[in-house]
Amino acid sequence: MNCTPGPVARIRADSRPVLVFTVVLTIAVALASFALSFASLRDAALWGRVPEALAFLVPVVIDASVLVYGLVALVLRDRGRSSAWAWTLMFGFTVVSIGANAAHAYDVGPELRTMVGVVLVALAPLSVLTSSHALGFLVVAVRPTTEPETVPEVALIESEPVPVIEPAPAAVPEPVKVPEALPADSPAPAVTPAPAARRPRLGRVRPITQDALDLPGLNLTAAEV
């Protein structure tokens, strides 16, 4: 009897047990690393003339700052804000911690010891400044951006349309009717001559005598037309 093998039970990479296990290991690595770095940084702090009773605070400032800026960078990235400055501070303090641990393990000369001790002590106030700045980014709410004031729209006054005066159409003269031409076979119409104008008749002109004019010495002879 053949038995088909069923699906093999496997643990998903993004399951809760994997996440919890990874977190526990990360915390263990961080604690072990802090314990090892603690001794080196405490001894290196004495190179910067830090009192022995306060030398343990130097590794707390350096290594704790690395964790603070790493968490701040993750939060800012999740909020969609710029996290470049947080990543820069995180890597900067990490480099200082690595350099101080290496100088302590190598047993460098007195001049380099003094330089390392000065750097560790000088980072304390810088860590306070940057940590306060990071805390402000996390706990202080960002005010919503105020919308710009909208300018009231000015109602446009619609002007009345100007009537367009169209020119009157030019008078077209009526076509003159031309009489149709008569056919060649038809007789030409008779033309009646217009009556001649009669010439008025002139009457006879009576002779004017000297007595009628009553002008002495003047003798007029009547002329007949």
Buried (B, 14 or more C-beta within 10 A) or exposed (E): EEEEEEEEEEEEEEEEEEEEEEEEEEEEEEEEBBEEBBEBBBBBBBBBEBEEEEBBBBBBBBBBBBEBBBBBBEBBBEEEEEBEBBBEBBBBBBEBBEBBBEBBEEEBEEEEBBBBBEBBBEBBEBBEEBBEEBEEBEEEEEEEEEEEEEEEEEEEEEEEEEEEEEEEEEEEEEEEEEEEEEEEEEEEEEEEEEEEEEEEEEEEEEEEEEEEEEEEEEEEEEEEE
